[in-house]
Amino acid sequence: MKYKLIAFDLDGTLLDSKKRIPPENMAALCAAAEQGMYIVPATGRIYTGMPEQLRRLPFLRWCVTVNGAYVYDAQEDKAIHREEISQTLALRVIDYMDEKALIYDCYKDNWGYMDRRFYEHAAEFMPDKGILDLLIRLRTPVDSLREYLLQSGGGVQKLQMYFTDMEERARQLRRLPEIFPELSVTSSVKNNIELNSAAANKGAALAALCSHLGIAMEETIAFGDGTNDVTMLRAAGLGVAMGNAAPEVKAAAGRVTEDNEHAGVARVLKEILL
């Protein structure tokens, strides 16, 4: 099989625990691009939240962002695919979250927004300094997220919850799909839950991009570690789970590689490029 497109998650996959791209991974991506393959980040982050080192690559054009809610053409600065949560549904979820011991935020129009009361105490919910730094840098604090959404109009790309009580997080992972069947419920880090439109997932976004590019799904490779990667690993011609991936992610993959601390992405790509 001659693969034409490589899609990869960032946190826990391409990036190590310090949010850096291991040199082996970067070299493998460059080598794949030289062979004419499309290099496609597929992340829960917004585009501006991706590492600058990655965004500066001359061959990087297509990006699956916000868990598939937004497929971005960086060269033309436009979306080729988008799926959002309606304002009405987002407000219902906010009302639900306000009754729980957690903090939350949202992505809207490719930027993050968070209640000021949560923003000022985010460090208490973020044990991972790298994730905390991203949150602070990519969120605008507002007096009330609910009021901001009402005033600004339109839908949201993603809602995120952050927990200190992992048992409560586990309960919500079970309950949320029952209470809000219109939503996709996933996670990318150990203390969060991410909510997207049920139509927004990395697998559907990858399929939309491949259709746009005229590539068969069998001609793609995808790498991931979190439950938000499962649809993509199942949809790709070859789905690869990281050694550090959750058990359900490994079960969805066709192959398991080394963990993100040992450049597992590069290990598979070196074999493919031989």
ABEGO torsion letter per residue (X at the ends): XBBABBBBBABGBABBAAGBBBAAAAAAAAAAAAAGBBBBBBBABBAAABBAAAAABAABABBBBGGGABBBBAAAGBBABBBBBBAAAAAAAAAAAAABBBBBBBBBGGBBBBBAAAAAAAAAABABAAAAAAAAAABBBBABAAAAAAAAEEBBABBBBBBABAAAAAAAAAAAAAABAABBBBBABAABBBBBBAABBAAAAAAAAAAAAGBBAAABBBBBABAAAAAAAAABABBBBBAABBAAAAAABABBBBBAAAGAAAAAAAAAAX
